[in-house]
Each structure stands twice: as C-alpha cells, then as structure tokens.
Amino acid sequence: MEWGLSPVRVNDSGNLGVLLLGIGGVFWIPVIHYWGRAPTFFWTQVIGTFMTLGCAVTPSFAGYYAFRGLQTFFLTSGQTMGLTVIKDMFFFHELARKIGLYVLIFYASPYLGPQFAGWMINDLHTWRPIFWMSFAWGAMVIVLTLLFFDETYYIRENPYPRPPYSHKRRILELIGYYGIVEPRRPIGASYGRLLAVFIKPVVLPVMIFFCMTFMWAIGIDSCLFSLIIRD
C-alpha cells in the first residue's frame, strides 16, 4: 500500500466524507436563503474543486484525510440546493416531473460513481487518476457556472430591487455582492426557517424512513469492502 495502511484504515476518509456530506447538507440550507443560490454554489464549487485537487496530489494520508472531508463538506451544497432551485424555476404543476428526474440522478450517483472508479482502478492500478478526473469535472462545472448560472431566488417583496438584467449584474450576483449588501432574507430568519422545519412532527418519521433506506444503503456501499476484507 502507498501509505503502509490497510484498505480498512484508508476507508476512514470515506466515512468522514459521508459524515460531512450530511452535516454540510444542513449547514448550507440557511446560507442559500440569505446569500443566494448562485454565490453559495459558485464559491463552494470553487473551494470543493481545489480540495479535490488536494486529494489528488497530497503525499500523506493525513493530508488526504483532511482534503477528503473538506471536499465533501463544500461540494454537498450543490445537491442541497437542487430541489430549491427546481422550485424557484418551475410552476407547481411542473414540479413532479422535474423532481423525479432530479431524484433519479441523485439516487444513481452514489452507485455509478464508485462503479466507474472501480473500473479505472482495475485497469490503471492506481487511485489518483480518479481524483484528477473529478478535478477536471469540477473545473468544467466552474466554467459553465461562470458562463450560464444566474440567480434563481426571487422574492417579490424584497425591499432591495435588483437592477435590470445584464452580464455585469449576473456576475455580481454570482460572486455574492448583492447577497452581502442586500440580503434576500435576514440571517436569523434563514436559520429560523430551518429550525421550524425540524420541529414539524412529520420530519422525524421521514428522517427515520430515509435512514433505513437511502442512508443505510450509502453506508453499506461506502464500507462494503471493510466488511469482507480483513484488516
């Protein structure tokens, strides 16, 4: 092994990633409500992509462990705001189809990604090209974001009206300028919305259901070889 560690020990970085994936999913929800969807996605994508680069080039397991956790924490913002952006962009009668397509991609990704990575490792006999490919993909997403991503969050009663659309305005939205000087919602109210959702009685059984289905499956997938390979 490259670092003189067993596969089970190296897999601890994946466990940290899954943990911060869940924590990050909760952390970024209030941010997209007071800062905006576009700047949150853009900056977390930039930071997360460079964390992926760190995973590809780090010479030590300690560095890899840290970069892996930070990578998932920042990049989880995209999947966190997926449903929110769909709700921003489409009418109510269009949501079922659009959410169905989103959930299909969302549920397939934890299975297809490791499958493709396994094929690469089998042929290349090294793991670093996986992160180089992920870094290239992240860089492509950053470029596409700069070219096309526009803020989707619109509040009619916002006391700070936005100027007419222009490329300059879109870029200022994207880098977070308007979200800082003219926040869409107060910061306290944004976190209050999250708390209000958590205390609803229906949330607990839904969380238990997803824990026993989707979350359980992801946990088994990320630790499968730890169960079948001896340390």
Sine and cosine of phi, psi and omega as CSV:
sin_phi,cos_phi,sin_psi,cos_psi,sin_omega,cos_omega
0.00,0.00,0.55,-0.84,-0.09,-1.00
-0.86,0.51,-0.64,0.76,-0.05,-1.00
-0.96,-0.27,0.12,0.99,-0.02,-1.00
0.94,0.33,0.45,0.89,-0.02,-1.00
-0.88,-0.48,0.43,-0.90,0.04,-1.00
-0.97,0.24,0.39,-0.92,0.06,-1.00
-0.83,0.55,-0.56,0.83,0.00,-1.00
-0.91,0.42,-0.67,0.74,0.02,-1.00
-0.92,0.39,-0.67,0.75,0.02,-1.00
-0.89,0.45,-0.53,0.85,-0.01,-1.00
-0.92,0.38,-0.21,0.98,0.08,-1.00
-0.85,0.52,-0.52,0.85,0.03,-1.00
-0.91,0.42,-0.59,0.81,0.07,-1.00
-0.92,0.40,-0.61,0.79,0.05,-1.00
-0.90,0.45,-0.66,0.75,0.06,-1.00
-0.89,0.46,-0.64,0.77,0.01,-1.00
-0.88,0.47,-0.69,0.72,0.02,-1.00
-0.90,0.43,-0.64,0.77,0.02,-1.00
-0.88,0.48,-0.75,0.66,-0.03,-1.00
-0.95,0.30,-0.37,0.93,0.12,-0.99
-0.87,0.48,-0.70,0.72,0.03,-1.00
-0.95,0.32,-0.68,0.73,0.01,-1.00
-0.90,0.44,-0.69,0.73,0.02,-1.00
-0.89,0.45,-0.58,0.82,0.02,-1.00
-0.86,0.51,-0.59,0.81,0.04,-1.00
-0.98,0.18,-0.61,0.79,-0.08,-1.00
-0.89,0.45,-0.65,0.76,-0.13,-0.99
-0.99,0.14,-0.24,0.97,-0.05,-1.00
-0.87,0.50,-0.79,0.62,0.03,-1.00
-0.89,0.46,-0.54,0.84,-0.06,-1.00
-0.89,0.45,-0.65,0.76,-0.03,-1.00
-0.94,0.33,-0.25,0.97,0.00,-1.00
-1.00,0.02,-0.52,0.85,0.01,-1.00
-0.97,-0.24,-0.44,0.90,0.01,-1.00
-0.99,-0.10,-0.57,0.82,-0.01,-1.00
0.87,-0.50,0.37,-0.93,0.01,-1.00
-0.94,0.34,-0.74,0.67,-0.13,-0.99
-0.88,0.47,-0.79,0.61,-0.02,-1.00
-0.91,0.41,-0.58,0.81,0.03,-1.00
-0.89,0.45,-0.72,0.69,0.00,-1.00
-0.91,0.42,-0.70,0.71,-0.08,-1.00
-0.89,0.46,-0.79,0.61,-0.10,-1.00
-0.95,0.31,-0.59,0.80,0.06,-1.00
-0.93,0.37,-0.55,0.83,0.06,-1.00
-0.92,0.40,-0.66,0.75,0.03,-1.00
-0.89,0.45,-0.77,0.64,-0.03,-1.00
-0.91,0.42,-0.71,0.71,-0.01,-1.00
-0.89,0.46,-0.58,0.81,0.03,-1.00
-0.91,0.41,-0.64,0.77,0.04,-1.00
-0.95,0.30,-0.47,0.88,0.14,-0.99
-0.92,0.40,-0.58,0.82,0.09,-1.00
-0.90,0.44,-0.66,0.75,0.08,-1.00
-0.87,0.49,-0.63,0.78,0.05,-1.00
-0.87,0.49,-0.64,0.77,0.05,-1.00
-0.88,0.48,-0.59,0.81,-0.07,-1.00
-0.96,0.27,-0.49,0.87,-0.14,-0.99
-0.93,-0.36,-0.19,0.98,-0.08,-1.00
-0.89,0.46,0.68,-0.73,-0.02,-1.00
-1.00,0.03,-0.15,0.99,-0.11,-0.99
-0.79,-0.61,0.39,-0.92,0.03,-1.00
-0.93,0.36,-0.57,0.82,0.02,-1.00
-0.87,0.49,-0.69,0.73,0.05,-1.00
-0.91,0.40,-0.67,0.74,0.03,-1.00
-0.88,0.47,-0.66,0.75,0.00,-1.00
-0.87,0.49,-0.69,0.72,-0.01,-1.00
-0.94,0.35,-0.73,0.68,-0.01,-1.00
-0.89,0.46,-0.61,0.80,-0.03,-1.00
-0.90,0.44,-0.69,0.73,0.01,-1.00
-0.92,0.40,-0.69,0.72,0.01,-1.00
-0.92,0.40,-0.57,0.82,0.03,-1.00
-0.85,0.53,-0.78,0.63,-0.04,-1.00
-0.94,0.35,-0.57,0.82,-0.01,-1.00
-0.88,0.48,-0.69,0.73,-0.03,-1.00
-0.98,0.18,-0.67,0.74,-0.09,-1.00
-0.96,0.29,-0.24,0.97,0.02,-1.00
-0.94,0.33,-0.22,0.97,-0.01,-1.00
-0.88,0.47,-0.56,0.83,-0.01,-1.00
-0.89,0.46,-0.71,0.70,0.01,-1.00
-0.96,0.28,-0.41,0.91,0.04,-1.00
-0.92,0.39,-0.66,0.75,-0.09,-1.00
-1.00,-0.04,0.06,1.00,-0.04,-1.00
-0.83,0.56,-0.80,0.60,-0.01,-1.00
-0.91,0.42,-0.58,0.82,0.00,-1.00
-0.90,0.43,-0.69,0.72,0.01,-1.00
-0.91,0.42,-0.63,0.77,0.06,-1.00
-0.87,0.49,-0.69,0.72,0.01,-1.00
-0.90,0.43,-0.57,0.82,0.04,-1.00
-0.90,0.43,-0.60,0.80,-0.25,-0.97
-1.00,-0.08,-0.40,0.92,-0.17,-0.99
-0.85,-0.52,0.41,-0.91,0.08,-1.00
-0.95,0.32,0.28,-0.96,-0.08,-1.00
-0.85,0.53,-0.67,0.74,-0.06,-1.00
-0.95,0.31,-0.18,0.98,0.03,-1.00
-0.99,-0.12,-0.16,0.99,-0.16,-0.99
-0.92,0.39,-0.62,0.78,-0.10,-0.99
-0.85,0.53,-0.75,0.66,-0.02,-1.00
-0.91,0.41,-0.72,0.70,-0.05,-1.00
-0.91,0.41,-0.66,0.75,0.03,-1.00
-0.92,0.40,-0.60,0.80,0.04,-1.00
-0.87,0.49,-0.69,0.73,0.04,-1.00
-0.91,0.43,-0.66,0.75,0.02,-1.00
-0.90,0.45,-0.72,0.70,-0.02,-1.00
-0.90,0.43,-0.59,0.81,0.05,-1.00
-0.85,0.52,-0.74,0.68,0.01,-1.00
-0.93,0.38,-0.67,0.74,-0.03,-1.00
-0.88,0.47,-0.69,0.72,-0.03,-1.00
-0.96,0.27,-0.46,0.89,-0.03,-1.00
-0.98,0.20,-0.47,0.88,-0.12,-0.99
-0.87,0.49,-0.66,0.76,-0.02,-1.00
-0.93,0.38,-0.24,0.97,0.01,-1.00
-0.99,-0.17,-0.66,0.76,-0.05,-1.00
-0.95,0.30,-0.65,0.76,-0.01,-1.00
-0.84,0.54,-0.82,0.57,0.04,-1.00
-0.88,0.48,-0.53,0.85,0.03,-1.00
-0.90,0.44,-0.74,0.67,0.02,-1.00
-0.90,0.43,-0.64,0.77,0.02,-1.00
-0.89,0.46,-0.64,0.77,0.03,-1.00
-0.88,0.47,-0.65,0.76,0.06,-1.00
-0.89,0.45,-0.66,0.76,0.01,-1.00
-0.90,0.44,-0.71,0.70,0.00,-1.00
-0.90,0.43,-0.61,0.80,-0.01,-1.00
-0.89,0.46,-0.59,0.80,-0.03,-1.00
-1.00,-0.03,-0.57,0.82,-0.09,-1.00
-1.00,-0.06,-0.34,0.94,0.02,-1.00
0.88,0.48,0.49,0.87,0.09,-1.00
-0.41,-0.91,0.42,-0.91,-0.12,-0.99
-0.98,-0.18,-0.31,0.95,-0.11,-0.99
-0.90,0.43,-0.58,0.82,0.05,-1.00
-0.84,0.55,-0.43,0.90,0.04,-1.00
-0.89,0.46,-0.70,0.71,-0.01,-1.00
-0.97,0.26,-0.49,0.87,0.12,-0.99
-0.91,0.42,-0.64,0.77,0.05,-1.00
-0.92,0.40,-0.65,0.76,0.05,-1.00
-0.90,0.44,-0.61,0.79,0.05,-1.00
-0.90,0.43,-0.67,0.74,0.03,-1.00
-0.89,0.46,-0.66,0.75,0.04,-1.00
-0.89,0.45,-0.71,0.71,0.03,-1.00
-0.88,0.48,-0.65,0.76,0.04,-1.00
-0.90,0.44,-0.63,0.78,0.06,-1.00
-0.89,0.45,-0.65,0.76,0.03,-1.00
-0.90,0.44,-0.63,0.78,0.03,-1.00
-0.88,0.47,-0.70,0.71,0.01,-1.00
-0.89,0.46,-0.71,0.70,0.01,-1.00
-0.90,0.44,-0.59,0.81,0.04,-1.00
-0.90,0.45,-0.70,0.72,0.02,-1.00
-0.89,0.45,-0.56,0.83,-0.07,-1.00
-0.99,0.14,-0.58,0.81,-0.23,-0.97
-0.78,-0.62,-0.39,0.92,-0.15,-0.99
-0.94,0.34,0.81,-0.58,0.10,-0.99
-0.86,-0.51,0.49,-0.87,0.00,-1.00
-0.88,0.47,0.75,-0.66,-0.02,-1.00
-0.98,-0.18,-0.24,0.97,-0.10,-0.99
-0.99,0.11,0.90,-0.43,-0.03,-1.00
-0.78,-0.63,0.82,-0.57,0.04,-1.00
-0.89,-0.46,0.88,-0.48,-0.07,-1.00
-0.90,0.43,-0.56,0.83,-0.04,-1.00
-1.00,0.02,0.21,0.98,0.01,-1.00
-0.88,0.48,0.83,-0.56,-0.03,-1.00
-0.94,0.33,-0.15,0.99,0.00,-1.00
-0.93,-0.36,1.00,0.01,-0.02,-1.00
-0.91,0.42,0.66,-0.75,0.03,-1.00
-0.98,0.18,0.50,-0.87,0.08,-1.00
-0.94,0.35,0.26,-0.97,0.04,-1.00
-0.82,0.58,0.44,-0.90,-0.07,-1.00
-0.88,0.47,0.68,-0.73,0.13,-0.99
-0.36,-0.93,0.26,-0.97,0.03,-1.00
-0.90,0.43,-0.58,0.82,0.04,-1.00
-0.90,0.45,-0.71,0.71,0.01,-1.00
-0.89,0.46,-0.65,0.76,0.00,-1.00
-0.89,0.45,-0.67,0.74,0.01,-1.00
-0.92,0.39,-0.64,0.77,0.04,-1.00
-0.90,0.44,-0.61,0.79,0.10,-0.99
-0.89,0.46,-0.69,0.73,-0.11,-0.99
-0.91,0.41,-0.65,0.76,-0.04,-1.00
-0.99,0.12,-0.08,1.00,0.12,-0.99
0.99,-0.11,0.18,0.98,-0.04,-1.00
-0.88,0.48,-0.79,0.62,-0.03,-1.00
-0.91,0.40,-0.55,0.83,0.01,-1.00
-0.91,0.41,-0.38,0.92,0.01,-1.00
-1.00,0.00,-0.76,0.65,-0.08,-1.00
-0.99,0.15,-0.41,0.91,-0.02,-1.00
-0.66,-0.75,0.94,0.34,-0.07,-1.00
-0.87,0.50,0.57,-0.82,-0.04,-1.00
-0.95,0.30,-0.60,0.80,0.06,-1.00
-0.69,-0.73,0.46,-0.89,0.12,-0.99
-0.87,0.49,0.55,-0.84,-0.03,-1.00
-0.86,0.51,-0.70,0.71,0.00,-1.00
-0.87,0.49,-0.66,0.75,0.01,-1.00
-0.91,0.41,-0.55,0.83,0.01,-1.00
-0.91,0.42,-0.67,0.74,0.05,-1.00
-0.96,0.27,-0.50,0.87,0.07,-1.00
-0.90,0.44,-0.58,0.81,0.06,-1.00
-0.87,0.49,-0.67,0.75,0.01,-1.00
-0.90,0.44,-0.69,0.72,0.02,-1.00
-0.90,0.44,-0.63,0.78,0.00,-1.00
-0.89,0.45,-0.56,0.83,0.04,-1.00
-0.94,0.33,-0.68,0.73,-0.06,-1.00
-0.90,0.44,-0.51,0.86,-0.07,-1.00
-1.00,0.03,-0.01,1.00,0.07,-1.00
-0.94,0.33,0.69,-0.72,-0.08,-1.00
-0.86,0.51,-0.50,0.87,-0.08,-1.00
-0.96,0.28,-0.32,0.95,-0.11,-0.99
-0.93,0.38,-0.68,0.74,-0.06,-1.00
-0.87,0.50,-0.78,0.62,0.02,-1.00
-0.89,0.46,-0.55,0.83,0.05,-1.00
-0.90,0.43,-0.67,0.74,0.02,-1.00
-0.90,0.43,-0.63,0.77,0.03,-1.00
-0.90,0.43,-0.66,0.75,0.02,-1.00
-0.87,0.49,-0.74,0.68,0.00,-1.00
-0.93,0.36,-0.52,0.85,0.06,-1.00
-0.89,0.45,-0.63,0.78,-0.04,-1.00
-0.99,0.12,-0.18,0.98,-0.01,-1.00
-0.91,-0.42,-0.99,0.13,-0.11,-0.99
-0.92,0.39,-0.76,0.65,-0.06,-1.00
-0.91,0.42,-0.62,0.78,0.03,-1.00
-0.89,0.45,-0.67,0.74,0.01,-1.00
-0.89,0.45,-0.67,0.74,0.01,-1.00
-0.91,0.43,-0.66,0.75,0.03,-1.00
-0.88,0.48,-0.67,0.74,0.03,-1.00
-0.91,0.41,-0.68,0.74,-0.02,-1.00
-0.88,0.47,-0.67,0.74,-0.06,-1.00
-0.96,0.28,-0.32,0.95,-0.05,-1.00
-0.88,-0.48,0.24,0.97,-0.15,-0.99
-0.86,0.51,-0.74,0.67,-0.06,-1.00
-0.95,0.32,-0.34,0.94,0.10,-1.00
-0.92,0.39,-0.43,0.90,0.00,-1.00
-1.00,0.10,-0.39,0.92,-0.09,-1.00
-0.92,-0.39,-0.19,0.98,0.03,-1.00
-0.93,-0.36,0.75,-0.66,0.01,-1.00
-0.97,0.25,0.58,-0.81,0.00,-1.00
-0.93,0.37,0.00,0.00,0.00,0.00
